[in-house]
Amino acid sequence: MHALRAWSLAVGLLLVAAVPARAATPWSRPADVPGSAGAGFPFDVAAGANGVTAVAFIRDGVRVAVRDARGRWGGARRISTAGAAITSPDVEVSAAGEVVVAWTRSQRRAAPLVGMNRIEVAVRGRNGRWAPPQVVGSSQHFIAAEPRVAVNARGDAAVLWRGERAGGRDVLRAARRRAPGRFGRAESLGEAGSDQQAIVEPDGRVDAVWTHTLPPEHLHSEIRFAAATSSSGWTAPRTIHADDDTGPALAQAPDGSFAVAWRSGGSGIDPTSGGHAMAALGSRDGQFAPARTLSDAPAASVHLGITGTGEVVVAWSPPLDEVSGIAEPVIYWVARPPGGEFSTVNVANGVRAEGFAVLADGAAIAVGARGGITSAVRPPGGLFGAPLQVAPSGDFPALAVGGLTATAAWLTRGRLSISTLRP
């Protein structure tokens, strides 16, 4: 889950009137993240299967607060250079409790942030000690470099970002790590892209999807896929779908097959531009079946999850109203059982899917900001229940899952808070 994509939605959400939750909440009492006073947006949250939770945020550099499996917080640790202009921290936690964080650092301390920027990563080992930050690459972009981290259970990791090739032209780049070592040299994925997302399989293979704009005008786009193994470089990119596509999400089923979901037919990242939800299923060799339109209902962003049994769940909420700027509190969603077909569109009212995740047992969780932080829970194989109140106030909700637990994080009056849910 990444908080950066929620920014445009939050503008409209602030205008929506509060509606009290209509059911008792199983969420834990909100707790402040230590050392987060004065933090802002963006931030990120991640959770490991062993119960370790990490929150990365910006306050005089990148700081990370880690909560252990017993619920005890350590102090927020600054892991980047103090005083440098920094953006877009992204954090993941392995099943063993390793914490991997990536961010973009400018070599200038104040605007204008021009020139080459650095992509940096830091790793907190199982012993709780942070290794010094490692520079894995560079980018002419600052916010738009958007480094994205993925890890597997044992700590193998990859970071993807919007970099550059000879001559200054954009190209997606990646750096990979075999636990417990360092990240290797930056690799090119062969073309420009954005919205990059990746997963790291148990054997260390990395699979990635992204949005690629089409020359010569770069006004149209397609969804692309590529993979890299520990013994080879990246495969040639494959097109999954081409029709003004954006915002792909990637997930892998227990049998090794993939699901990809995205928004198609909109107008880029404009939160009022509409577009509709689409999905495609593919094999591990990168062969994807024809894409399927899930609904004509407009989508702001599309979320995806796969359960431990292989059920695929896709969810989305409508964009901001272009006249009022208000975001409608509703979730549209479909589900596909293993070997079956996608269901007709279901509707859950009272909550937006700003953060969304699916637990291994099949429970689906959505969180949104509407008169505070609210959520909806879908039990395995069931329907989303009535809205639940997580916190009476807050904005920019983000969601992470680890094992059978979901963790929500949000920003309230310049301080980060989190709550956990065990359905």
N, C-alpha and C positions, 0 to 999 in steps of 0.2 A: 504494500500500500504505500502510495507516496503522496505526502501532503501538498506538494507543489501544484498538483492538478486541481486542487480544491479552491484555489484563490479566486477565480472568476465567479464561481458559484456562490461564494460567501458574500459577495457584494449584495446579491439579491436576497440571500437568506436573512440578512440583518433587517430586512423590511417586513418579514413575515411575522404576523402576530403570534404570541405564545399560546399554545394549546396544551393543557396539562396532560400528562401521561394517563392512560386509561387502564393500566394494569400494574400490579406489584412488580418491582424490578429485581431480578437476580444479580444485577451488577453490584460489585463491591462499592463501599463508600469511596468517593473520589479522594485521591491522595496527591499532594503536591510533589512534583519532581524536584528533588534537592538541587539547589543551585540555579534554578531556572528563572528566578526573579529578574526581570529585565530582558528575558528572551522574547523573540518575535517569530515571525513567519519568514522563511520556511523552517520546518523541523521534521523529524521522522522518528518512528517507533518500530521496534522489531522484537520478536519473542522466539525463544528456542523451545524445542520439544521437552527439554529438561526443566523448564520453568524460568530460565534466565530472561530478563527483559532489559532492553537498552533503549534509551531516548537520546537522540543526537540533536543538538540545537546550536544556535549562534549567539554567543555573548563574549565579545572580545576574543574571537576565534571560535573554532568548533569545540564544543564541550559535550561530553557523553556521561550520562548518569546510568549506572547499572544496578538493577535489583536482582539479587540471587534467588535461587529456587525456594528459599525459605521466606521470601518477602522482605529481606533486609537490604536497604539501600546503601551503596557506597557514595562518597562525595562525588559531585560532578567534576570530571577531570578534563582539563583543557589538553587537547591532543594535537592542536595545530599551532602555527606561529601566531603570537599575539600581535595585534595592531594591523595585520594584513586584511585587505578586503576579501571576504570569503562568502560563498553562497552554496546553496543546494546540498546540504549534508544528506547522505543516504546510508542507512545502517541495516545490517542483517546479523542474525545470531544463528550459529550452528547448533545442532542437537547436543553437541558436547559443551556448549557454552562459550565458544569463541565468538568475539564480536568483531565485525569488519565494517569500517566506515570509510566512505569516499566523499570528497568535496572538491570544489573548484576554488583556487586561490589566485588572486591577481597579484602581479608584481608591483602594483601601485597601491597606495594606501587610501587614496581618495579619488573621486571622480575627476576627469573622465577615465573610466577603466578601459583603456585602449592598450593594444599590444598583445603579446602572447601571455596566456594564463596557464597555470599548472594544474594538472589533475593529480591529487594526492590521496593516498589511502593509509590507514593505520589499522593494526590488528591487535586486539587484546587476547592473549593466549588463555588456555585453560587454567593457568596458574594465577590469572588475574592481573598480569603485568602487560602494559602496553609497549609494543615495539615502536621505535621512532617512525614518524611518517615517511612514506616512500613516494617519490615522484614517479608515476607510471606513464605520464604522457603530458601533452599540452593541447591547447585549443586557442584559437583566436576569439572564441565566444566566452562569455562569462556565465550569465544565468542560463543561456541556451546550450552550454556545454552539457549540462544535466547528467553527470555521471550516475550510473545505475549499477548497484551491486546485487549479485546473486551468490548464494552459498548452498552446498549440500550438507547432509547430516554430519559428515566427518570434517568439514571445514574447507574443502576445496572451494575456490571462489573465482569469480570473474567480475570485472568492472568494465562497462561499456560507456562510451561518451562520444559526443560530436566533436571530432577533431579536424585535422587538415592533412592534406597531401602536398607533395611538391608543387609549388606555384601558388600555395595558399588556398586551394579549393577544398571545400568540405569533404570529409570522408568519415564514416563511422570507424572508431578504433576500439580495441579491447585489449585488456591485459588479464592473464590467467595465473592462478596460484594452485599448487598442490600442497595441501596441509602436511606439515606445519611450516612450509617454506615461504619464501618471498614471491612477490609477483614477478612474472617474466616481462620480457620486452613487449612494447605495444605492437599490436598486429592490426592490419587493415582488413575491414570487411568488404572492401572493394568498391564502395559507393557511398554517396551522401545519404543521410537518414536522420530521423528524429523519432521521438516517442519510443526509444529503444527499450525493450524488456528482454530478460533472459532467465533461464533456469539452468542449474547445474545438476546433472544426473548423478546417481550414486557412484558410477565409475569415473566421474570427472568430466565427461563430455558436456559441452556447453551448447545450448540451443537458444537462438535469438530471433526475435521478430522486431520489425520497425516499419515506420512510414517512409516511403521513398517518393520524392516528387519527380515528376516526369518532365524532361527537357522537351522543347527549348524554353518554354515560358515558365515551367515549374509551377503552373497553376492547377495541375491535376496530380493525383497521387495514387499509390498502390501499397499494399501490404506485402512485405518481403520476409523470407525465412532463410536462415543459414545455420550451420552447426560446425563445431570444431571438437576434435578428440584430443586426448593427451599426446598422441603420436603423430598428429597431422595438423595442418592449418585449417583455415575456414573453407567450407565448401562454397561453390559459386551460389550467389543469392538466387532464390526461386520466388516467383510471384504467386501469391495465394489469391489475390483479387485486385482489380484495378478499376476504381470508380470513385474518385475523390474520397479516399479512405483516410482514416486517422485513428490514433489512440488504440493500437492493438494490445490485447492481453493474451498471455500464453500460459497454458497449464498442461501437465502430463498425467495421463491415466496410469493405473497400476500395471497395465499390460504394455506400457511403453508408447502407446499412441498419443497424439497431441490434439488439443482443441485450441483454436484461436478465435477470439471475438473482437469486434471493432465497430466503429461508427462509420457509416458510408453515406455518401451523397450530401454531406454538409458543406460548410465553408470554413474549413480549418478549425482553429481552436476557439472561434467566436462562440460564447456560451448561449447566444440566441439563434444560432444558425441551423439548429435542427439536425437533420440526418437521421438514419435509422440503424437499428442494431442488426449485425450480421455475424455469422459464425461459420467456421470450416473445420473439418476433422482431417487429420493427416497421420501418416505412418512415420516411423522413426527414420526412414530413408528420405524424408522430405517430400513425399508424394501426398498431395492434398486433394480431397474430393471437391467437387464444385461447391462454392460458397452458397450459403442459404440465408435468405432474408428472414429474420425472426419476427419482425413486426414493422409496420409502417408508422408506429407511434414514435414521435421524435425523441431522440436521445441526446443528452448532454455528454455523457461518457458511458462506456460499457465496461462492466465488471464480469469476471469469470472465475469459477472455481470447480474443482473435481474432487469428489468424495473418495474415500478409501475403497469403495466398491466400483468406482468408475462412472458414477452418475455425473453428468455435466450440468452445471447451473450457471445461467447467464442472467445478469440483472442490470437495469439502467433506470435512470430518472429523466424526466423531460428537461429541456434547457430553460434558462431564464425567459420569462415573457419579455419580448422586445419592446413593449410599450411601458409596462409597469416595473420591469426589472425584478419581479417577484418569482421565486422558484416554487413550483407546485410540489407539495409534500406527498409524493406517491412513488412507489417502486413498481416497475414492470419486470416480470421475470418469467423465464421458461426453464424447463428441466428436460434432460434426455437420459433415460436409463441405458446401461451398457447394451450395445447392439440394437437399441431402439431408435425412435424418432423424437425430435423435439416436441414438447407439449405445446398446446395453444398458450397464448399469453395470459398470465395470471397478474392480478393487480393487488397491491397492498397499500392501503391509504395511511396517511399520518406521518410518514417518515420518508426521507430521501436516502438514496444509496450514494452518499459521498465517500464513505469507506465501506468496503464489502469484502467478506471472506467466507470460505467454506471449511469447516472442520473435517477431520478424517472420518468421523462417524456419520457425516452427512448433514449435520446442522449448518445452517447458513445464517450469517449475522450481517446486518446493515446498520450503519450509524450515520446520522446527519445532524445539522444544526438547525433547530426550529424552536425558538423560545427556550434555548438551552440545548443540551446534547440529548438526542433521543435515539432509540434503536428499535429494531424489530428482529425477531428470531424465528427462523423456520426450523422446526424439528425435523429429523431425518425422514424424508419421504412425505412431509406434510406441507402445510401452508404457513405463511408468515402470520404471527399472532398480532395482538393489539400493540400499539406503540408503548415503549418503556422509557421512562426518564432515567438517563444516566447521570445528568447534572443539571441544575437549574439555570446555568448560564455557561457560555462558551462558544467558541468559533473554531473553524478549520479542523474538524474532527478527522483523525486518522485511525486506522485499524490494523492490527497485526494478530496473527494466530500462531500458537505453538502447542503442538499436541492437541489436547481437547479443551484448550483455554483460549479465549479471545481477550485482547487488551486494546482499549481505546485510549487515545491521547488527544488533548485539545488545548487551546490557548484561552485563558481567561484573565483579562486585565493585566497582561504582561507577565503571566506566570503559566507554566505548563502543569497540567494535571493528568492523571491516568486512573482508569478503573478496569477491573477484570470481570470476566463472565465465564462461568463454567456451567453450560446448559445442562 
